[in-house]
Amino acid sequence: MKKRGWIVGAFLYLIFILVFVSANNIQYSDVNVRVISRENYTNIVTEKSGLDISNIENIIAKNGEKKTLALNVKNTGQVLLKDCRLQIIGEINSWFYSDQVGTISPGENRDFIFYLNIPEGAEKKDYYVKMELKCEETGKSSNFTLSILKNPVVIGINEVVIEKNNLRIKYIINSETEIFIDIWLVDSDGNEIKRIRDNGIGERNIVMELEPDLTGIYSVYFAESLDLSNSVKQSVVLGKSSLTGFIIIDQPGNKLIGYIVFVSIICGGVFFIVRSKNVKIPKSKQRVLHNKKRF
């Protein structure tokens, strides 16, 4: 009897175990649990984030100069970029400063302002700079060159000669090395008509080809290609009022010649007027005039 009871108990226990296991399998068989580690989460966020930054043009400056610059940034991804800030990497990172920190929404454009302060006595050479916009989710960098001028570039205009539909331009580049010079023509309304680029040092002799229908007063600008803000200009007259081979220059020497010619013409006119008033009539002619009056 005892033996039979033991067998029944063991059988019931076995049935309980089978039912419990089956119930757990049924409960969790349709549940798909995905465990994401911190590393995998970072990879997922990086895949959905995107960042574009504008290229920074090479900077030319002098000792002691200060500049305010901007880097344009666009969030091209699908996630919010947080805690974004600029970082400068390189030997002159202390020359740059930016305290701007912010978030960038997906699709948003934003300008990050930074300041450049070149110390007095800085070595005059080219510095290669790496600027990085770093956010919690991602980052991107841009490289540019900062050039400290050894000696300022001086452009001297000699003459501009009109040759048919062209301008023959003679000028001098005073520089320690060969540099690029932009030369452009602007009309009286400030519209740019033509631009060319020259490269060299010392005396230069180039031709700017023009359209045949240009008439009026224009200005020719000269500037170093990397520093167009510092330019020199000269006025020219194009069209029917101009003469082929005529030199049109705003230089002081040519202005002085023009003044001398103008004053000479005025003095000559005054001289002939005064002389004509002082001319005496011969006596023979005076008798004829008196006889005519008697009749």
C-alpha positions as CSV (number, residue, x, y, z in Angstrom):
1,M,0.0,0.0,0.0
2,K,2.8,2.4,0.9
3,K,4.6,1.4,-2.2
4,R,1.6,2.2,-4.3
5,G,1.1,5.6,-2.7
6,W,4.8,6.5,-3.4
7,I,4.4,5.6,-7.0
8,V,1.2,7.7,-7.3
9,G,3.0,10.7,-5.6
10,A,5.9,10.5,-7.9
11,F,3.6,10.3,-10.9
12,L,1.7,13.4,-9.8
13,Y,5.0,15.3,-9.1
14,L,6.2,14.4,-12.6
15,I,2.9,15.7,-14.1
16,F,3.3,19.0,-12.1
17,I,6.8,19.5,-13.5
18,L,5.7,18.9,-17.0
19,V,2.7,21.3,-16.7
20,F,4.9,24.0,-15.2
21,V,7.6,23.8,-17.9
22,S,4.9,23.8,-20.6
23,A,3.2,26.8,-19.1
24,N,6.5,28.8,-19.1
25,N,7.2,27.8,-22.7
26,I,3.8,28.9,-23.8
27,Q,4.1,32.2,-21.9
28,Y,7.5,33.2,-23.4
29,S,7.5,31.5,-26.7
30,D,6.1,34.6,-28.5
31,V,8.1,37.2,-26.7
32,N,11.3,38.5,-28.5
33,V,13.5,40.2,-26.0
34,R,16.4,42.3,-27.5
35,V,19.1,43.3,-25.2
36,I,21.0,46.4,-26.4
37,S,24.4,47.2,-24.9
38,R,25.8,50.7,-24.5
39,E,28.2,50.1,-27.4
40,N,25.4,49.0,-29.7
41,Y,23.2,52.0,-28.7
42,T,26.0,54.4,-29.6
43,N,26.3,52.7,-33.0
44,I,22.6,53.1,-33.7
45,V,22.6,56.8,-32.7
46,T,25.7,57.4,-34.9
47,E,24.1,55.8,-37.9
48,K,21.0,58.1,-37.6
49,S,23.1,61.3,-37.0
50,G,24.6,63.4,-39.7
51,L,26.5,66.7,-39.7
52,D,27.7,69.0,-42.5
53,I,30.0,72.0,-41.9
54,S,31.1,74.8,-44.3
55,N,34.6,75.1,-45.6
56,I,36.7,77.8,-44.0
57,E,38.7,79.9,-46.5
58,N,42.3,80.4,-45.8
59,I,42.9,83.4,-43.6
60,I,45.5,86.1,-44.1
61,A,46.2,88.4,-41.2
62,K,48.9,90.6,-39.5
63,N,50.4,90.6,-36.1
64,G,48.0,92.0,-33.5
65,E,45.0,91.7,-35.8
66,K,41.6,90.6,-34.5
67,K,38.9,88.9,-36.6
68,T,35.3,87.6,-36.0
69,L,34.5,84.6,-38.1
70,A,31.6,82.0,-38.4
71,L,31.3,78.4,-39.2
72,N,28.0,77.3,-40.7
73,V,26.7,73.9,-39.6
74,K,23.7,71.8,-40.7
75,N,22.2,68.8,-38.9
76,T,21.6,66.3,-41.8
77,G,20.6,63.4,-39.5
78,Q,17.5,62.3,-37.7
79,V,18.4,62.9,-34.1
80,L,18.9,66.0,-32.0
81,L,22.5,66.9,-31.6
82,K,23.3,68.1,-28.1
83,D,26.1,70.0,-26.4
84,C,27.7,71.1,-29.7
85,R,30.8,73.3,-29.4
86,L,33.8,74.3,-31.4
87,Q,37.3,73.0,-30.7
88,I,40.6,74.2,-32.2
89,I,43.4,71.6,-32.6
90,G,46.9,72.7,-33.2
91,E,49.8,74.8,-32.0
92,I,47.9,78.1,-32.2
93,N,44.6,76.9,-30.5
94,S,45.1,79.6,-27.9
95,W,44.6,82.3,-30.6
96,F,41.0,81.2,-31.1
97,Y,38.0,81.5,-28.7
98,S,34.4,80.5,-28.8
99,D,32.0,80.1,-25.9
100,Q,29.0,79.1,-28.0
101,V,27.3,75.8,-26.9
102,G,24.0,74.6,-28.2
103,T,21.8,72.0,-29.7
104,I,21.0,71.5,-33.4
105,S,17.7,70.0,-34.5
106,P,17.4,67.7,-37.5
107,G,17.5,69.8,-40.7
108,E,18.6,73.0,-38.9
109,N,21.3,75.4,-40.0
110,R,23.3,77.3,-37.4
111,D,26.3,79.6,-37.4
112,F,28.9,79.1,-34.7
113,I,30.8,82.3,-34.1
114,F,34.5,82.2,-33.1
115,Y,37.1,84.9,-32.6
116,L,40.7,85.1,-33.7
117,N,43.2,87.2,-31.8
118,I,46.7,87.1,-33.2
119,P,49.3,88.2,-30.7
120,E,52.0,90.8,-31.4
121,G,55.3,89.2,-32.3
122,A,53.8,86.0,-33.7
123,E,56.1,84.2,-36.1
124,K,55.3,85.2,-39.7
125,K,54.5,82.0,-41.5
126,D,51.7,79.7,-42.5
127,Y,49.9,77.8,-39.7
128,Y,47.7,74.8,-40.4
129,V,44.6,74.7,-38.3
130,K,42.0,72.0,-37.6
131,M,38.6,73.1,-36.4
132,E,36.1,70.6,-35.1
133,L,32.5,70.9,-34.2
134,K,31.9,68.3,-31.5
135,C,28.5,67.1,-30.2
136,E,27.5,64.3,-27.9
137,E,26.2,62.2,-30.7
138,T,28.8,63.0,-33.5
139,G,31.3,65.5,-34.8
140,K,33.1,66.8,-37.9
141,S,36.2,68.8,-38.6
142,S,37.5,71.3,-41.2
143,N,41.0,72.3,-42.0
144,F,42.3,75.7,-43.2
145,T,45.5,77.8,-43.3
146,L,46.2,80.9,-41.3
147,S,49.0,83.0,-42.9
148,I,50.8,85.8,-41.1
149,L,52.1,88.3,-43.6
150,K,55.7,89.0,-43.5
151,N,55.4,92.3,-45.3
152,P,52.3,93.8,-46.8
153,V,51.7,93.4,-50.5
154,V,51.8,96.7,-52.4
155,I,50.2,97.0,-55.8
156,G,51.3,99.9,-58.0
157,I,49.3,100.9,-61.1
158,N,51.4,102.2,-63.9
159,E,48.9,102.7,-66.8
160,V,45.9,101.3,-68.5
161,V,45.7,101.6,-72.2
162,I,42.6,101.1,-74.3
163,E,43.4,98.9,-77.3
164,K,40.3,98.3,-79.4
165,N,38.0,96.2,-77.2
166,N,40.8,95.4,-74.7
167,L,42.5,97.0,-71.8
168,R,46.3,96.8,-71.7
169,I,47.1,96.9,-68.0
170,K,50.6,97.6,-66.6
171,Y,51.2,97.4,-62.9
172,I,53.7,96.3,-60.3
173,I,53.4,93.6,-57.5
174,N,55.7,94.5,-54.6
175,S,56.0,91.2,-52.7
176,E,58.6,88.8,-51.4
177,T,57.0,85.9,-53.3
178,E,54.8,85.3,-56.3
179,I,51.1,85.9,-55.4
180,F,47.8,85.8,-57.1
181,I,46.1,89.2,-58.0
182,D,42.4,89.6,-58.9
183,I,41.6,92.4,-61.3
184,W,38.0,93.2,-62.0
185,L,36.0,95.8,-63.9
186,V,33.0,97.5,-62.3
187,D,30.5,99.9,-63.9
188,S,29.2,103.1,-62.4
189,D,26.3,101.2,-60.7
190,G,28.7,98.9,-58.9
191,N,28.0,95.9,-61.1
192,E,31.0,93.6,-61.8
193,I,31.5,93.3,-65.6
194,K,34.7,91.3,-65.9
195,R,37.3,89.6,-63.6
196,I,40.6,88.1,-64.4
197,R,43.4,86.6,-62.2
198,D,47.1,87.2,-62.6
199,N,50.0,85.5,-60.9
200,G,53.5,86.8,-60.5
201,I,55.8,89.3,-58.9
202,G,57.4,92.6,-60.1
203,E,56.3,94.4,-63.2
204,R,53.2,92.9,-64.9
205,N,51.8,93.5,-68.4
206,I,48.4,91.8,-69.0
207,V,45.4,92.2,-71.2
208,M,41.7,92.3,-70.2
209,E,39.4,91.4,-73.0
210,L,36.1,93.3,-73.0
211,E,32.8,93.3,-74.8
212,P,32.6,95.7,-77.7
213,D,29.5,97.6,-76.5
214,L,30.8,98.9,-73.2
215,T,30.5,102.7,-72.8
216,G,30.8,105.0,-69.9
217,I,32.9,105.4,-66.8
218,Y,34.2,102.2,-65.2
219,S,36.6,101.4,-62.3
220,V,39.3,98.8,-62.4
221,Y,40.1,97.2,-59.1
222,F,43.3,95.4,-58.0
223,A,43.6,93.2,-54.9
224,E,45.4,90.1,-53.6
225,S,43.2,87.1,-54.3
226,L,43.3,86.0,-50.7
227,D,42.5,89.4,-49.3
228,L,40.0,91.1,-51.6
229,S,39.0,93.6,-49.0
230,N,42.2,95.6,-49.5
231,S,42.0,96.9,-53.0
232,V,43.2,99.8,-55.1
233,K,41.2,101.1,-58.1
234,Q,41.5,103.3,-61.1
235,S,38.9,104.9,-63.3
236,V,38.6,104.4,-67.1
237,V,36.3,105.7,-69.8
238,L,35.1,103.2,-72.4
239,G,33.1,103.7,-75.6
240,K,32.8,106.4,-78.2
241,S,34.3,109.0,-75.8
242,S,37.5,107.0,-75.5
243,L,40.4,106.8,-78.0
244,T,42.4,103.8,-79.0
245,G,45.8,103.9,-77.4
246,F,44.7,106.7,-75.0
247,I,46.1,106.3,-71.4
248,I,43.5,106.8,-68.7
249,I,45.1,107.0,-65.4
250,D,44.2,108.4,-62.0
251,Q,47.8,108.8,-61.0
252,P,49.0,112.1,-59.7
253,G,51.6,112.7,-62.4
254,N,49.1,112.3,-65.2
255,K,46.6,114.6,-63.4
256,L,49.3,117.2,-63.1
257,I,49.9,117.1,-66.9
258,G,46.2,117.5,-67.5
259,Y,46.1,120.5,-65.2
260,I,49.0,122.1,-67.0
261,V,47.5,121.6,-70.4
262,F,44.1,123.0,-69.2
263,V,45.7,126.1,-67.7
264,S,47.8,126.7,-70.8
265,I,44.7,126.6,-73.0
266,I,42.9,129.1,-70.7
267,C,45.9,131.4,-70.6
268,G,46.3,131.3,-74.4
269,G,42.6,132.2,-74.8
270,V,42.9,135.2,-72.4
271,F,46.1,136.3,-74.2
272,F,44.4,136.4,-77.6
273,I,41.3,138.2,-76.2
274,V,43.4,140.9,-74.6
275,R,45.6,141.3,-77.7
276,S,42.6,141.7,-80.0
277,K,41.3,144.6,-77.9
278,N,44.6,146.4,-78.1
279,V,45.0,146.3,-81.9
280,K,45.4,149.8,-83.5
281,I,43.7,150.7,-86.8
282,P,46.1,152.1,-89.5
283,K,45.7,155.8,-90.4
284,S,44.9,155.0,-94.1
285,K,41.9,152.9,-92.9
286,Q,40.9,155.6,-90.5
287,R,40.5,158.1,-93.4
288,V,38.3,155.7,-95.4
289,L,36.1,155.3,-92.4
290,H,35.8,159.1,-91.9
291,N,34.9,159.6,-95.6
292,K,32.2,157.1,-95.4
293,K,30.6,158.9,-92.5
294,R,30.4,162.2,-94.5
295,F,28.3,160.6,-97.2
